[in-house]
Amino acid sequence: MSEEQPTPLAEGTDNEPALSDSQEVTPQSLKSVVQELLKYGVLEADHKPNLYRIALTSFQAVNAILEPLDMALKIDDIRGIAYLAIIENYADSERDEWSHPLVRRQRLNLEQSLLVAILRRIYIAHEMESGIGTQSALAHLDELMPELNQFLGETGSDSRNDKRLRQLLEQLRGHGLVSEVNKNDQLTIRPLIVHIANPENLQNLLAAFKQQAKAQQEPGE
């Protein structure tokens, strides 16, 4: 009696069944958009024009891919950005938006949040003066240093103050909020900063830091 021979698998499938002819394959253009969003959280029209255009024209298709992850694509066409967000009904009685992996991965510490609040205020002031959708705002380290030191206090050394600021900016660059500091000690504030946090929370954070700084400066404290 001869042994039954196993059915051969399709070549190159690594022991996984081959796709049927009726099973749709996601176009590479959509894959590129979703992969870029999952990697960086944002697409800017100025830096990734092709992917940004695909995100706009394939809005529903991209959201269909993101839906099982409880994520959604948001478009700010005035500022020219497409970015990831958590679906509006994600929070329920057993979980809140802070438990989502996207937020956990991007959660900022207190010092980073403070700098975000400072940068966001500068960006909003730039938009009020120049108009929404204009070129991203520029900031100089000499502009940011006094504000940061006002809330966090001096380190006792100009070089340590500078190092602290640059390290925080580099961390925020990883979140897509700012550009790299150039040779002129300037950086670009990215438009995503408008959507990164609740403005009321940021203002409350600044107020709390101001109160803390004032208390530390009062004699006898």
C-alpha atoms as one frame of an Amber mdcrd trajectory, in Angstrom:
protein
   0.000   0.000   0.000   1.577   3.262  -1.098   1.812   6.271   1.226  -0.305
   9.265   0.358   1.860  12.059  -0.997   1.388  15.576   0.462  -0.056  18.170
  -1.830   2.776  20.388  -3.047   2.688  24.035  -1.933   3.094  26.934  -4.313
   6.720  27.834  -4.822   8.060  30.602  -2.586   5.177  30.580  -0.083   7.174
  29.408   2.956   4.558  26.803   3.901   1.668  29.250   3.514  -1.116  28.634
   0.995  -0.988  30.675  -2.164  -3.437  33.514  -2.684  -6.485  32.534  -4.655
  -7.224  34.308  -7.894 -10.276  35.917  -6.307  -8.371  37.338  -3.322  -7.507
  40.981  -3.833  -3.984  42.236  -3.286  -3.530  45.708  -1.825  -1.914  48.003
  -4.401   1.657  48.936  -3.630   0.755  52.635  -3.631  -1.656  52.122  -0.727
   0.862  49.955   1.096   3.447  52.719   0.806   1.027  55.298   2.219   0.003
  53.145   5.174   3.556  52.056   5.929   4.745  55.665   5.886   1.920  56.692
   8.213   2.638  53.851  10.630   6.337  54.700  10.625   6.156  58.486  11.003
   2.523  59.242  11.813   2.273  61.998   9.200   2.605  62.769   5.507   3.436
  66.321   4.454   2.578  67.598   1.001   5.842  69.542   0.872   8.034  66.520
   1.636   6.079  63.522   0.303   3.859  64.999  -2.432   3.138  61.714  -4.216
   2.181  59.799  -1.069   0.189  62.768   0.206  -1.778  62.903  -3.049  -2.501
  59.168  -2.874  -3.683  59.560   0.738  -6.152  62.216  -0.394  -7.459  60.387
  -3.456  -7.602  57.010  -1.665  -8.901  58.302   1.659 -11.550  55.614   2.146
  -9.263  52.793   1.049  -6.535  53.872   3.471  -9.038  54.118   6.321 -10.324
  50.630   5.505  -6.789  49.298   6.036  -6.346  51.261   9.280  -9.767  50.392
  10.748  -8.774  47.010  12.287  -5.982  48.849  14.127  -8.486  51.347  15.600
  -6.724  54.104  13.697  -7.979  56.631  11.200  -6.505  58.930   8.588  -7.091
  62.640   9.144  -6.509  65.314   6.523  -5.581  68.941   7.109  -5.551  70.086
   3.496  -5.073  73.748   4.426  -1.751  72.963   6.084  -0.990  70.132   3.658
  -0.697  67.229   6.078  -2.251  63.780   6.410  -1.823  62.199   9.817  -2.782
  59.230  11.965  -5.340  59.508  14.741  -7.212  57.133  17.024 -10.800  56.456
  16.003 -13.287  58.639  17.848 -15.178  55.774  19.518 -12.056  53.912  20.699
 -12.559  54.779  24.370 -15.150  52.774  26.303 -15.812  51.682  29.859 -12.729
  49.444  29.959 -10.164  51.498  28.066  -9.301  55.035  27.102  -7.289  56.575
  24.277  -4.137  56.594  26.430  -4.081  52.784  26.281  -3.829  52.705  22.489
  -0.386  51.548  21.226  -0.105  54.627  18.989  -0.417  56.934  22.000   1.811
  54.814  24.219   4.513  54.902  21.569   4.232  58.644  21.072   3.533  59.708
  24.641   5.669  62.657  25.670   7.291  63.205  29.027   6.781  66.422  30.986
   9.784  68.306  29.589   8.922  67.322  26.014   5.304  68.383  26.535   6.477
  71.739  27.850   8.568  72.345  24.759   5.648  71.274  22.559   3.497  73.905
  24.267   6.140  76.588  23.653   6.629  75.573  20.012   2.895  75.324  19.377
   2.376  78.840  20.692   5.083  80.122  18.342   3.533  78.249  15.413   0.026
  79.590  16.093   1.392  83.126  16.363   3.110  82.604  12.998  -0.158  81.455
  11.422  -2.065  84.401  12.857   0.464  86.764  11.333   1.128  85.034   8.002
  -2.025  82.975   7.481  -2.867  79.289   7.825  -1.162  77.092   5.272   1.808
  79.369   4.784   5.385  78.174   5.026   6.178  76.424   8.310   7.350  78.645
  11.142  11.028  79.075  11.929  12.326  79.229  15.500  15.809  80.052  16.787
  17.453  78.369  19.749  18.017  81.799  21.307  14.246  82.295  21.187  13.445
  78.963  22.831  16.192  78.870  25.464  14.904  81.668  27.766  11.378  80.240
  27.808  12.541  76.712  28.535  14.882  77.933  31.287  12.074  80.024  32.761
  10.019  76.888  33.411  12.699  74.241  33.989  15.285  76.458  35.652  18.916
  77.027  34.767  21.277  74.061  34.768  24.151  76.279  35.907  25.967  76.113
  32.584  25.243  77.621  29.162  26.582  74.500  27.468  24.325  72.231  29.559
  21.344  74.491  28.849  22.091  74.231  25.139  22.549  70.455  25.318  19.240
  69.998  27.157  17.338  72.034  24.584  18.941  70.265  21.632  18.224  66.837
  23.108  14.561  67.713  23.640  14.283  69.068  20.095  15.864  65.915  18.689
  13.315  63.821  20.583  10.467  65.923  19.170  11.973  65.580  15.689  11.374
  61.854  16.020   7.673  62.642  16.478   7.593  64.707  13.276   7.092  68.014
  15.103  10.267  69.863  14.190  13.083  69.711  11.684  16.745  69.208  12.442
  18.529  72.238  13.891  20.551  73.816  11.078  23.972  75.455  11.170  22.358
  78.788  12.009  20.744  77.296  15.130  17.313  77.481  13.505  14.646  74.827
  13.119  11.317  74.492  11.323   8.182  73.826  13.360   6.097  71.278  11.480
   2.321  71.836  11.036   1.549  68.534  12.789   2.149  70.362  16.078  -1.308
  71.906  15.730  -2.890  68.448  16.107  -0.492  66.772  18.523  -2.229  67.763
  21.754  -5.249  69.471  23.186  -4.438  73.221  23.288  -6.234  73.616  26.620
  -4.041  70.928  28.175  -0.917  72.620  26.835  -1.992  75.995  28.200  -2.735
  74.423  31.571   0.701  72.833  31.486   2.340  76.208  30.853   0.315  77.790
  33.649   1.361  75.034  36.061   5.021  75.472  35.169   4.724  79.254  35.610
   3.215  78.766  39.056   5.944  76.317  39.978   8.682  78.644  38.747   7.154
  81.565  40.664   7.008  79.515  43.871  10.653  78.536  43.518  11.672  82.180
  43.146   9.778  83.381  46.219  11.987  83.799  49.305  11.592  81.293  52.088
  10.298  78.543  49.825
